[in-house]
Amino acid sequence: MKRGPSFPANFLWGAATSAYQIEGSPLADGAGPSIWHQFSHTPGLVANGDTGDVACDHDRRYSDDIALMKELGLGAYRFSISWSRVLPAGRGAVNDRGVGFYDRLVDGLLATGIAPAPTLFHWDLPAGLEERGGWLNPDIAGWFAEYATVMFRALGDRVPMWATLNEPHVVTDGGYLHGALAPGHRSLFEPAVAAHNLLRAHAAAVKAYRAEASGRIGIVVNLEPKHPSSRDVDAEAARHADAYMNRQFLDPIFRGEYPPELAAVFGEAWPTHPPHELDFIREPIDFLGVNYYTRSVVRHDSSAWPVRASRVKQRRKAHTATAWEIYPQGLTETLLWVRDRYGDIPLYVTENGAALPEPDTVAGPVLNDRRRQAFLRSHLRAARDAIAQGVDLRGYFVWSLLDNFEWSHGYSKRFGIVHVDFATQRRTPKGSAHLYSEIIRSNGASLGR
Ligand code: FCB
């Protein structure tokens, strides 16, 4: 029998989480508050008044969670480091107990044969820095590099791959444009400023890394193909949406320039950027992490500032509980697009997964999440198609290891391959966890054609 295309022998199979979404005890052991702690404690901003105060209690249960990862056969674990555990005020004094937590986590993973893949910033900015302007203050590039250096010195000898930022697009769009995410600003002028400072901070951390350690470092972006809805006017809307979400971050990093469409998109809110800052941002990285969840079909919509494009719901297509169209071929398209536009850089799918309606409590030993299993299979086949077309895809991290605090949705959206009963903290692997284990064991062969 002819064998289908397959995954490379050293393909990294992982799962992802982030600090504020799973750790709990956000102020324990000398940690300072983050903007997500403040945001979730502001009435009315998060569904059901949920907060990350307990979350998955991973801060105290991390050893059990490592044992769970081992049971599943994970080769790598992507987590994030809470900046305000390490530097309670965001800069200045280092909190050794905060560093100690990540030190133990990394050692525990390594002892189990799981590669640690930390992200330095997954949205939980120290509140002390928000008071100084947060991502709007140009000094933040230096603050971020100082924090990154503390972590490189503490863990750089043991951590093989680092990511600087998670999804700068969502930080600017959710945090500074429409305000549904922390710090909850609603401004027409701030998003492009925050984006530029995020990129400067990313580059500053990469440069600091070269001086401190010799592993690999990259950034994680979320990408989405933007397909025009049928009418002619929608082609421009799709181009603008693509410039705003996808190319705003990758063009500066790989080409040292912003997409030309952004001047039209932002109008008078588009800042001028000194050329030396764009040179600074164009700092070589070792890999790119791609988070892929869905595509969007867009139409021109003059009321949707600044992009003047809005998403058209695809009737008769399957959607997840977060109303995202399930569109696996978009993952192949996205990976090919990155390679064709930016060159042959090593890629990882750093997040991919689905929230689906599930009960708060599970009776049996397994929760049979058939739709997530189908989602996982179809997206892994799509990743394999990209590999067959020559994309240098090195690994895949499912989002998420555990059901967790899904930002403004609180605990109402379950993304885990392992169910968490938040009343008891009981972990129950879902069918998708068993399926994923089997895929890992066979290095993808069990996916079949
Ligand atoms: C991504 C985030 C991650 C999680 C998933 C569902 O945008 O990086 O923290 O919320 O979406």
Residues whose N, C-alpha, C, O or C-beta is under 5 A from the ligand:
A	BS01	FCB	S18 E167
